[in-house]
Amino acid sequence: MNFDAMFEEQLQALKDEGNYRYFKELERKCGKFPRAANHEDGQKRDVTVWCSNDYLGMGQHPSVVAAMCEAVQRTGTGAGGTRNISGTNHDHLLLEAELADLHGKEAALLFTSGYVSNWAALSTLGSRLPDCVILSDSGNHASMIEGIRHSRARKVIWQHNDVADLEAKLAALPANVPKIVAFESVYSMDGDICPMKEIVEVAEKYGAMTYLDEVHAVGLYGPRGGGVSEREGLAHRITLIEGTLGKAYGVVGGYITGSAALCDFIRSFASGFIFTTALPPAVAAAARTSIRHLKESSDERMQQRRQVARLRAALDREGIPHMHNDSHIVPVMIKDPVKTRMLADYLMDEWGIYVQPINYPTVPKGTERLRFTPSPLHTDADIDHLVNALRTLWRQCAIAHAVA
Ligand code: PMP
């Protein structure tokens, strides 16, 4: 059998529909964010990154960099084992305590990524709780969907952010089966925020557990960066909060927080926790420094908010269509995969602006977009430059007129 031919056939189909995934090769420069070098065709040129999930630039914050360097010198590069077999270092436990404190929970458990934490936690809960039903928001991230699928628990999908639909679906289930309501706070592609209080109230009414993904909110919302659940004073009413260390905290890794019994249960049964090498202790040390910094300082969050508002106001002035939401995510809608890619290429080649086109299956077909994430380190001049580029594109370029 010619396996390569089989692979290539499917890849070609992706290319034909404009949905083939490619990436830009970047060289991040410590202390220069959002500036980076782009390597292309043997050339290297400076670009401004507009699509990073290092939302606050913490991945290059001097205190976080120093913490990682210090911990590498102290502990070496790797953890040396799975968490249960020699891989648990003091730094891991300090970080778990920090995370539990961040969310006001009894315990926390680290994973190698946010993806793994969702996958491992949901697959364990869904498979281990007898007759469990998981009620999943239709906009949930792939990592939650895969975890639920792997659990083989019954799944009920409720319409995105629609509490009436959630309630109807909860009411239709038998009263005595365990139910988990799984949802996110900030949805990463549209940037919309869930009606958390209403969801929690409905879940409580039906005795359901709440499973909240705060990946795009931790570090960014709430007075200590505890996410939307902290901002709304709801963290204590949510059974499990899941987050990442790889976005606003600028490092890598994922976690869950909840009761001591819940975390011990997942720690004891989740293969995605048990059978994989622990995060390097230096990663844990850096993440802890980042979390502590953002617990104490709101400067980064406030400056980010100012820059987000500035970009939105400028887009409105120019009549450039963008999705209105209450978060830090600014999606400019193009609604065609090929045009989105062309616009992204043009921004990169002509203006030194890097934004990755967002196509299917990350977003539904026909909703392709450019997703901008202003950080506190984007200057006013960066924003003016971006808006200038988009204005020129919208006015001069036929493809842009066709979508405006
Ligand atoms: N949940 C959501 C909502 C996400 O968007 C992502 C990643 N984009 C993840 C979980 C996974 O997090 P990580 O990148 O840490 O694996």
Boltz pocket constraint, residues with backbone or C-beta under 6 A from the ligand:
constraints:
  - pocket:
      binder: B
      contacts: [[A, 113], [A, 114], [A, 115], [A, 116], [A, 118], [A, 141], [A, 143], [A, 184], [A, 186], [A, 188], [A, 213], [A, 215], [A, 216], [A, 243], [A, 244], [A, 245], [A, 246], [A, 253], [A, 254]]
      max_distance: 6.0
